[in-house]
Amino acid sequence: MQDLCDLTGGDWGFLVKVIGGPENVRRLKRGELEISLKEIMRILPCTKPFDPASFIGSGWKFEDGESKDVRMDIDWCKVRFEHYLKEGETTITGEEKLKRINASGDTPFGAKVFFSLWQDYQKNKENSVLEWLYRTHGIIFMDFFRDVLRRPRGSRCVLYLFRDADEWDADCSWLGRAWNAGGVSGVPASQPSNA
C-alpha cells in the first residue's frame, strides 16, 4: 500500500473526494479501511483508440497505418522517464532519439497512452495523472515515440504533452527538430534501461 506520508496536498483532496469524505481518510490512516491508493490515483486505463485525423486534422495518419501502442493500463508508479541523451549532449534530433529508443530495446508509450493522459487531464485537471507526474517527478514535457505520425505533406512527427502557464497542452512535433533533456519518454519500469 502507498505510504500516506507520500501524498501531496492535491492528492489528499482527491483522496477525500474519491473515498467518501474526511472520516474515511481518518479510517484509512488508522488501518480500518482497506484501499489501494495506486488503483485510485496512479493506474490509468488506456483503452480508447486514438485517431490522428479527428484529433489533429484532416490528412494526419499513423506512419505504419495504425497505432503500435497496445497497452491497456499504465501503473504510473512503475514508469521510468528517459531522455536518451548521451553524457555531454544537450540536444539530439527526434530522428536520432527514435534510433536510440529502438536500439535500447525500450518500448516507449504511444498514441493510446497520450490520448488517455490527455482525456484524464481534461476530466480531472489538478487531480489528473499529469498533474501528479508534475508534482511528484517534475515532468513538464512528455513525448510519445511509440507511434510516428505523418503530416498531410509527409513529414514525420510524434505527439507530446507539455505544461505551460500552469496548464497542460497537447501538440505534435517534427522529428527533425532538436529534443533536449526536458523532453522525456515514459517507459515501463520493468524494462531494463540500456539507454
PyMOL commands that set and color helices and strands:
alter all, ss='L'
color gray80, all
select helices_A, chain A and resi 4-6+9-19+22-29+37-41+52-55+76-78+94-104+111-127+129-137
alter helices_A, ss='H'
color red, helices_A
select strands_A, chain A and resi 43-45+61-62+73-75+79-82+91-93+141-150+156-164+167-174+178-180+184-188
alter strands_A, ss='S'
color yellow, strands_A
deselect
rebuild
show_as cartoon
